[in-house]
Amino acid sequence: QVEIVESGGGLVQAGGSLRLSCVASVINFSFFDWVWYRQAPGSQREWVAIILSNTATTYVDSVKGRFTISRDNFKSTVYLQMNNLMPDDTAVYYCKPTSPDFNDYWGPGTQVTVSS
């Protein structure tokens, strides 16, 4: 049974930092590319950062230079280090693999709230 749990969110002032974790009970975790998404109130869900199985990374323009995605295959965990947070980063953050097998799967997410 697949389970993906995000954690590490919270309330932080603008300019602060948070580190999100995504622990996944997924067979062959290391073979997948992983994506962090976020969904702000009243907005569509958007991708934020991607890490490939070879550890190459890509970021949406709005977080480049501030967020860093990483992975620990031994711990089946994907991280998102978020620095210099801004109010526009306020959202629920989710992670999942890019595989079509997970198209309809979403974990509980973790709430990030950035106050100005």
Kinemage of the C-alpha trace (Angstrom):
@kinemage 1
@onewidth
@group {chain A} dominant
@subgroup {mainchain}
@vectorlist {calphas} color= white
{ca gln a 1} P 0.000 0.000 0.000
{ca val a 2} L 1.378 3.372 -1.029
{ca glu a 3} L 1.711 6.093 1.558
{ca ile a 4} L 3.257 9.506 1.107
{ca val a 5} L 3.364 11.885 4.059
{ca glu a 6} L 4.530 15.474 3.911
{ca ser a 7} L 5.652 17.366 7.015
{ca gly a 8} L 7.652 20.353 8.186
{ca gly a 9} L 5.252 23.143 7.388
{ca gly a 10} L 4.314 25.902 9.783
{ca leu a 11} L 3.923 29.616 10.319
{ca val a 12} L 6.970 31.741 9.579
{ca gln a 13} L 7.676 35.413 9.027
{ca ala a 14} L 8.725 36.714 5.644
{ca gly a 15} L 12.419 36.108 5.146
{ca gly a 16} L 12.368 32.972 7.261
{ca ser a 17} L 13.096 29.377 6.357
{ca leu a 18} L 11.429 25.989 6.543
{ca arg a 19} L 12.485 22.496 5.545
{ca leu a 20} L 9.765 20.215 4.261
{ca ser a 21} L 10.058 16.441 4.256
{ca cys a 22} L 8.202 13.874 2.199
{ca val a 23} L 8.447 10.287 3.405
{ca ala a 24} L 7.188 7.716 0.940
{ca ser a 25} L 6.488 4.014 1.346
{ca val a 26} L 6.937 3.382 -2.361
{ca ile a 27} L 8.642 0.395 -3.899
{ca asn a 28} L 11.645 1.413 -5.965
{ca phe a 29} L 11.671 4.922 -4.522
{ca ser a 30} L 15.074 5.641 -6.052
{ca phe a 31} L 13.866 4.931 -9.578
{ca phe a 32} L 11.275 7.706 -9.548
{ca asp a 33} L 11.495 11.377 -10.330
{ca trp a 34} L 9.827 13.388 -7.554
{ca val a 35} L 7.939 16.648 -7.617
{ca trp a 36} L 6.957 19.167 -4.964
{ca tyr a 37} L 3.676 20.933 -5.695
{ca arg a 38} L 1.799 23.648 -3.870
{ca gln a 39} L -1.728 24.963 -3.845
{ca ala a 40} L -2.564 28.385 -2.519
{ca pro a 41} L -6.108 29.307 -1.474
{ca gly a 42} L -8.254 29.966 -4.522
{ca ser a 43} L -5.504 28.886 -6.910
{ca gln a 44} L -4.711 25.827 -8.949
{ca arg a 45} L -2.081 23.425 -7.807
{ca glu a 46} L 1.323 24.183 -9.353
{ca trp a 47} L 4.589 22.365 -9.502
{ca val a 48} L 7.434 23.965 -7.582
{ca ala a 49} L 10.497 21.742 -7.899
{ca ile a 50} L 11.485 18.483 -9.538
{ca ile a 51} L 14.315 16.098 -8.737
{ca leu a 52} L 15.130 13.340 -11.155
{ca ser a 53} L 16.410 9.891 -10.285
{ca asn a 54} L 19.868 11.100 -11.324
{ca thr a 55} L 19.447 14.039 -8.852
{ca ala a 56} L 19.155 16.713 -11.546
{ca thr a 57} L 16.791 19.471 -10.409
{ca thr a 58} L 14.438 22.032 -11.939
{ca tyr a 59} L 12.537 24.880 -10.286
{ca val a 60} L 9.661 27.144 -11.153
{ca asp a 61} L 10.986 30.660 -11.747
{ca ser a 62} L 9.328 32.118 -8.661
{ca val a 63} L 11.413 29.974 -6.269
{ca lys a 64} L 14.739 29.795 -8.080
{ca gly a 65} L 17.589 30.740 -5.806
{ca arg a 66} L 15.420 30.369 -2.689
{ca phe a 67} L 14.268 26.727 -2.660
{ca thr a 68} L 16.376 23.579 -2.890
{ca ile a 69} L 15.004 20.115 -3.527
{ca ser a 70} L 16.981 17.055 -2.490
{ca arg a 71} L 16.461 13.366 -1.877
{ca asp a 72} L 17.724 10.585 0.363
{ca asn a 73} L 17.010 7.264 -1.302
{ca phe a 74} L 18.073 5.290 1.776
{ca lys a 75} L 15.420 7.058 3.816
{ca ser a 76} L 12.846 7.149 0.972
{ca thr a 77} L 12.553 10.864 1.626
{ca val a 78} L 12.409 13.979 -0.524
{ca tyr a 79} L 13.189 17.380 1.021
{ca leu a 80} L 12.397 20.962 0.129
{ca gln a 81} L 14.566 23.571 1.804
{ca met a 82} L 12.804 26.914 1.550
{ca asn a 83} L 14.745 30.093 2.340
{ca asn a 84} L 13.809 33.760 2.155
{ca leu a 85} L 10.136 32.840 2.272
{ca met a 86} L 7.596 35.347 1.023
{ca pro a 87} L 3.853 35.699 1.657
{ca asp a 88} L 3.194 34.431 -1.883
{ca asp a 89} L 4.737 31.112 -0.835
{ca thr a 90} L 1.770 30.504 1.472
{ca ala a 91} L 0.161 27.253 0.343
{ca val a 92} L -0.329 23.601 1.085
{ca tyr a 93} L 2.709 21.710 -0.183
{ca tyr a 94} L 2.537 18.185 -1.596
{ca cys a 95} L 4.993 15.749 -3.115
{ca lys a 96} L 4.546 12.787 -5.398
{ca pro a 97} L 6.363 10.813 -8.081
{ca thr a 98} L 5.923 11.714 -11.720
{ca ser a 99} L 4.806 8.204 -12.625
{ca pro a 100} L 1.303 7.933 -14.195
{ca asp a 101} L 0.584 5.275 -11.560
{ca phe a 102} L 0.303 8.135 -9.051
{ca asn a 103} L -1.851 10.502 -11.105
{ca asp a 104} L -4.793 10.244 -8.724
{ca tyr a 105} L -2.802 10.007 -5.519
{ca trp a 106} L -2.222 12.953 -3.225
{ca gly a 107} L -0.896 12.860 0.307
{ca pro a 108} L -2.272 15.062 3.095
{ca gly a 109} L 0.132 17.894 2.310
{ca thr a 110} L 1.720 20.278 4.772
{ca gln a 111} L 0.578 23.865 5.332
{ca val a 112} L 3.088 26.668 4.928
{ca thr a 113} L 1.995 30.123 6.027
{ca val a 114} L 4.256 33.126 5.581
{ca ser a 115} L 3.305 36.322 7.362
{ca ser a 116} L 4.373 39.732 6.118
